[in-house]
Amino acid sequence: MAITKIQSESLNLADTYDFTGTVTGAGGVNTPSFQATLSSDQSISENTWTKLQLDSELFDSDNCYDNSTNYRFTPTTSGKYFCYGTHYSLQSSGYDVLIQCRILKNGDTTQGTIESGNRVTTNDILTIQAHSIVTLNGSSDYVEFWVYQNVYGGGSSANARGNSSGRQFCNFGAYKIIE
């Protein structure tokens, strides 16, 4: 059924309609958005929170992610954002290790902090994730992805895994939620 003019009648939702022209006011966009990965392994020091230097952008819709100096997402549109990060490492030191990750808003542990942690044994592959919905003001607010490791019984550093054979092990991304 083609619609030529709608007056005060209601639409029958069981019918099929053909629209021509432009439909406005429906839906929205999930931008700004980005996802970045590590191009190579990054050392994570013992008992230290370390910002992952995710330097390889898979996409960055509005150039809001800094992949060369601050490694942070500063969107230019205010709203709620779904933020996510994945940390991947191989523990081979011979000791148990605790790995944690968090997403920080404006570098503050009291805002937008989501931590995920796991303790693994020798030669374990460990993947942990953090995710959060964070309200950002569209001008100065930013989010970053941080990781922490503690080796029990013998302190040493571990590596966050970089890209290998086309696989993106560690990643960080965000997108605007349509409200």
N, C-alpha and C positions, 0 to 999 in steps of 0.2 A: 504494500500500500504506500503510495507516495503522499507526502504531506505537502500541500500547497499553501495552506494557511491554517493556523491554529487560533481559534477564538477562545471562547469561554468553556469549550468542551475539554474533557480530560482524555488522556491518551490511554489506549488499551495496551497494557504491557505484554499481552499475548500476541499482538500483531507484530509484523516485521515492517520497519520503516527505512526508507532510503533518504538520506540527507544529502543535499548539495550545498555548497558554500562552506562557511567556516563555523564550527561550533566553538564558542568561547565560554570561559568560566568553568570548564570541566577539567578535573585532574590537576596536575602540577608537575614540577620537575624535582629530581633528587640532586640538584647541584647547588653549590659547589660539592665536588666529590674528588677523591683521589685514592690511589693505592700505591705503595712503594715497598721495595724489598732491599735486602743487602746484596751488593754486587760481589762481596767477598767476605770471608770470616772476620768477625770483630771480637777481640779479646774482652772478656768480662772479668774484672779484678775480684778477688776474694773479699767478701763482706762489704761490698760497695754497690750502691745503686748507680747504674750506668745507663745513659740515654743511648738507645740504638741509633746508629747513623745510617738510616735506611736511605740510600743514595740513588737508587735506581727506580724511577717512576714507571709504573705500568700504565697509569693514566693520571691526569690532573686537569679536570675540566675547566678550571678558572685560574690556573697558576697560583693557587693558594697554599701549596705545600713547598717548603724550602728544603730541597734535597742536597744542598751543598754546604750550608754553614750551621743553621740552627736545628734542622731536621724536625720541623714543627709545622702543623697545619693551622693557618690563620684565615678562616673563611671571611669573605667580604659581604656575606649575606647573613643577617641574624636569624636565629631559629634553633630548633633542636636537631642535634646530629647524632647518628649512630656511629660510634667509634669502636674500632676493633684492632687488636694486635695479636700476633702469634710469634712465640719464641721457640726455636728449635735448637737443641744442642745434643752432643754425644758426650756422656760422662765416661771417661776412661782413666781417671786418676787412681783408682783402687780404693776409693773412699765413697761413703754415702755423700750425697749433695742435695741441698735444698735450693730450688730455683723458684723465683717469683717474678711476676711482671705486673706493671701497673700503667694506667693511662692517667696522666696528670693534666689538669686544666690550669693554665697560667703558672706552672711550676709548683703548685701548692698541693700538698698531700691531703688537705682538708676539702678540696673541691674536685669533683669528678674522679676521685681515686677508686679504682677497681683493682683488686689484687687477686692473683691466682697463683697458687704455689703447689709444689710437689717435691717429695723427697724420693730419690732413686738410688740404686746401687750401681756398682762398677759395670762399665760397658753397656749401660742402658741408654737408649735414645729417649730423649725427653722433649715433648711438645706441650707447651702450656699456652693458654690464651687468656686475654682480658678483653672485656667489652663493656661499653657503657653508653647510655644516652646522656648527652651533655648539652646544656643550653649555652650558646656562644653569641656574643653581641654583634658580630659582623664587622668589627673594626679592630679591637685590640686583644680579644680573647683568643687563646691558642691551646692546642693539645699536643702532647708528646708521649712517646712510648719508652718506658724505662724497664730494665731488668736487674735482678739481684741474684747472686749466688753465694752460698756458704758451703764449703767442703768440710765435712766433719772428720776430724782426725788428721788432717794434713792440708793446710792452706795452699791453694794454687789458683791460677786463673783458668777459666774455661772459655771456649769460643762459642759465640752465637754463629750459627751456620749461614753462610752466604749462598748465593745462587750456585747450583752445580748441575751440570747436564740438563739444563733447561728447567730445573725445579727451583721454585722460590720457597725456601725454607722459612725464613723470618719475613714477616710482612706487617704493615701498619696501614690502616685506611680509615676513611670516614665518608659519610654522605648525609646530606640534609634530608630530614624526615618531612614528607608532605603532610601538612596539617589541614 
